[in-house]
Amino acid sequence: MFKLDGKTALVTGSATGLGQGIALALARQGARVILSDKPEAGLAESAELIRAQTGQEPGRVPIDVRDPAQVGEGAAAALAKFGRVDVLVNNAGINRPAPGLEVDVANWEDHYQTNVRGGFLLAQQFAPAMIAAGRGRVIWISSQSGLVGIPGQPVYCSTKGAVIQLVRTLGVEWAKHGITVNSIAPTFVETNLTRRRLQQPEFLKFVLEKIPGGRLATVEEVAAAAVFLASDEAAMVNCHTLCVDGGWTAW
C-alpha cells in the first residue's frame, strides 16, 4: 500500500526541515521527486539524501513562492522538463512570531505571500495539467495553529487558517477532475523554523503541556501523512485537514 511508483511530486521548501523529510519519504515510496526552494537555498543536502537512500537523482526547480513571476516560470520549467506533476506539496512557509500590537505591514505581507498566496498560485499553475490528466494531488502543510490560537502568533495562525479554507474550496471545485486537495496540520516539530522558540524553557513547557502525548512530533511522522495523502489509497480523502498533533486540537 501507499506506493507512488510512476508519480512525479514537487515539494516546495524542501531544502531543509519538513520539506526535506517529505521529499525523502515520497522518493522512498517510488515517486520521482522535484526539489524546490528559494534560489539562494541549497538543495544539495536534500538531493544527496534522496540519492543515497533511493538511488534516484531528484529534479531541482528553484522557486521563491513570494514572487508570482518565479512561480509561473518555475511551474512551466517543471512541466517542460519532467512532463507532469502529479503531486504538489505546498510546504514552503515562514513563522516570525509577534504579538498582535507589534505586527507591522511587512510581517503581515511576508507571511501571506509565503504561506498562502505562493501555494495558491502554484496550485493554479499545475491544476490545468492535472485536470487534463484526470488525476492529481495537492497537499498543503498547514498547522494546528490554523485550528487553535497560539499566543504571539496571530498572523501565522491566520495564514494557516486561510490554507485550510483554500483546501476545502479548491477540493470542492476540482474533485470532479480526479484531484484531491488536502492539508496536514502538524503540532510543533523541531526544525530550523521552530528550534529557537523550542529552546526557550517556558515556551517548550507550554507546548508539551498542550500535547496529550507529552512530546513533539517528528519530521518522519508528518512525512508519513504526506505519503498517505499522495497515494491512490487516499482517493476519497478530500477537502480534509489531517492533524498530526498528538491530540492538541482535541481540547
N, C-alpha and C positions, 0 to 999 in steps of 0.2 A: 504493500500500500504506500501511497504518497510519493511514488516515483515521478520524476519530472523529465524523463528522457524525451528528447525531441522538442523541449520547450526552451525558449530564449527569454531570459529575465534581465531587466535593467534595474539596478539598485542605486538610488541617489544617496549621497552622504556615506559612501562605502569605503572611504579611506581608513576609517577607524571605528571603534565602538560598535554600536548595534548594527550599523550598515555593513561593516566588515563581517560581523558574525552571521548576518542574514545572507550575504552573498556567498559565504563559505558553505553554509547549510544548504542553500539551493544547489550549489555546484555538487555537493556530496550526493544529492538525490538525483543527479543526472542532468540538471539544467545547464545550458550554455549561458554563462553569466557575462553581463556587460557592467563593468565597474564605472561609477560616475561620481564626481565630486567637483568642487571648485577647481579651476585651472591651477591654482597655486598649491593645492593639496596633493601630496604624493600618494599615488595608488600602488607603488611598488610593493609595499608590505602586504597589502591585501592580495595582490596578484601572486606573490610568492607563496602565500599560504594556500591559495587555491591550486597552484601548480604543484606544490609539494604533496598535498593531500588527495588530489584527484587526477593529476596528470594533465589537466586542462589548462590551456593558455587563454585566460579571460580577455574579453574585449575591454577597451578603455575609451570612454567618451566624456571629456571634461565638460561640466555644465555648472555654472553658478545660477541656481534656480531663481535668484533675485532679479536676474536680467532676462526680460522676455525675449530679447534677440538671441541670447545664448540658448535659451530653452528651445526656440524654434530651430536654430541651426544644429543643436546637439541631437534633437529628436530626428531631424532629417538625415543627419550623418549616421545615426544608429540604424535607421531603416535601410539606408542605402548600402551600408557595409554588411549588415547581418540579415537583411531580408525581411525580418519581422521582429516584433517584441510581443511575446505572449503574456508576459508578467511584468507589470510595472510596480516597483516598490518605492513609494514616496517616503523615504526615510529622512532626508535632509531636514535639519531643524536646529533652532537655537533656543536657549533659555538664559536670559540675562535678568535675573530677579531684581525687582524694585518695587517698593510699596506704592500703592496707588497714588499717593500725594507726590511721589518723586518721579513718576513716569514722565518722560519727555516725548516729543513727537518722533525723534529719531529712534528711540527704543520701540515705540509702537509700530512705526513703519517697517523697521528691520524684522521684527517678529512676524508681522503679517505677510510681508513679501517672501520671507523664507518658509514659514510654517504652513501658510495657507495658499497664497497666490501661486507660488512656484509649482507646487504639486498639482494644482488645478490646471495650470497651463500645460504641464507635461501630459496630464491625462487627456486634455483636449487634443494634443498633438498625436498621441498614439491611438486614441479611440477609433478614428476612421478606419485604420488598417485592421484593428480588432473586429470592427463591425463587418468589414468586407470578408474577414476570415470566419466570422460566425462564432468567435470564441475570444476570451481574454480574461485576465485577472488584473484588477487594480487594487493594490493594498497600501494603505496609509499607516504610518506609525503615528498614532495619536498618543494618548496618555491617560492614565487615571485622572490626571489634572483637568481633562475635558469633561469629567463627570462629577468631580468634587472640587471644592475650593482649597487652595494651598496658600496660606498667608505669605505675602511678599511676592506673589506671582500672578497678579491679576491679568496682565497682558498674555503671558504664556498660557494660562488656563483658558482664556477666551479664545486663543487661536486653536487650541486643541478641541474645544467645544465646537468651533466652526468646522474643523475637519470632520467631526462626527456627523454634522448635518450635511456636509458635502457628500459623504459616503452614502447616507440614506437617500439623498435626492438623485445623485448620479446612478446609484444602484437601481433605483426605480426606473429611471429613463433608459438605461442600457441593458436591462435584463433580457428584453426580447431579442437582443442580438447575441445572446450567449455569453455576455460579460457580467462578471460579478464584481462588486465594489465593496470592500470591507476595510476595517481598520483594526489595529492591535493597540490595546491600552495597557502598557506596562506600568507597574509600580516602579519605584526607584531601582535603577541598576547602576552599579559603579562603572562609569565610563569617563572619558575626558570631559564630557558635558556636566557631569554631576559630582566629580571627585572632590573638588574644593569644598562644596557645601557639605558633603557627607563626612568630611574630615572635621567638621565642627561638632563637638560632642552634643551640644544641646539640640542641634538640628537632627543628628543621627538618632538621638533618643526619641524625638518627636516622630520620626519616620517609623522606627521599629515598633513603637507602641501602637501605631495605626495598622500594622500588618499582622493579622492574627497568627501567622506562622512565625513571626518574630525574626524574619531575615529578609534581606534584599533578594530581588530576582537576579537571575544570571542572564548574560547575553545569549547563551545557548537555549534557555527556556523561551525567550522571546523569539529567537530564530526558528524554533520548532513550530511556533504558531504561524509564522510566515510560510513555512513549508506546507503546513496543512491547508492554509487558505489558497495557496498557489496550485494545489493538487486537483486532479479530477474528482477525488472523493468529496471535495468541498463544493461541488457544483450547485447545491441547493442552499449554501450559506451565502446570503446576500444582504447588503444594507446593514450589516451587523458589526458591532464593536466587540471584539474578543478581549476580555480583561485577563491580563497575566499579572495579577496584582496581589496574589496570596490572600485575597478576601478583603482588601482595604475598602473597596466600594460597597461592601455589604452592610457597613454600619450606617 
